[in-house]
Amino acid sequence: MTSALTTRLRITQIRSAIGSKPKQRGTLRALGLRGIGRSNTLPDCPEIRGMIARVPHLVEVEEVA
């Protein structure tokens, strides 16, 4: 059984932030993404899920045990 504390998300930037709105660029920076192909592993929590919901067209998300 996996609890929310042990579940992590690997977030990968798949599209460029050029041409996107400043808030979306800021959200990518807050997620720790600095360019296409860069990944970051973050805890699965409502705050992170909310940030991902702002930029779903720019990132790819997968769960990591």
N, C-alpha and C positions, 0 to 999 in steps of 0.2 A: 504494500500500500504506500503510495507516494503522497506526502503532504505538500502543501503549498510552499513550505519553507525549504524543502529539498529540491523542488522542481526549479529548473533554470531554463532560460530562453536564450538561444543563440540567434542574434539579430544580425543580418547581413544586408549591407546597402547594395541594391542591385541597379539603381538608376541614379543619374546625376542630380544634384540639387540645383544646378544652374537653371534659372528660369522659374524656380519654385518661389513661393512667397517667403518673406523673411521669417515668419513664425515657423514654417516647416523646416527651414534651414537650421533654426535654433533648436528645434526638437531633435533633429539628427545629431547636432553637437551634444545635446544633453544625453542622448543615448550612447554617446562615445563613438560615433561614426564620423570618419574624416574623409572618406572617399569610396568610390565604387569598389566592391570586392572586399572591403574591410568588414570584420565581424567583431562583435562584442557579446559576451555572455553575462546576462543580468538575471536577478531573481524574478520569478513569476509573481508579480504583485499588481494590484489594481493601478498603481501609479504608472508602472511600466506599460501595462496593457493600454492605458489611456494615451500614452505618448505614441505607441505603435498605431493606435486607431487614427491619429492625426496624419500619419504618413504611410498608409498601407501600400500605396502605389510606388514607393521608393525603397521599401525594405522587404525582406523575406524572413520569416520567423519559423524556427523549429525548436521543439522541446528537447532538452538534454537531461538525462538522468543525473 
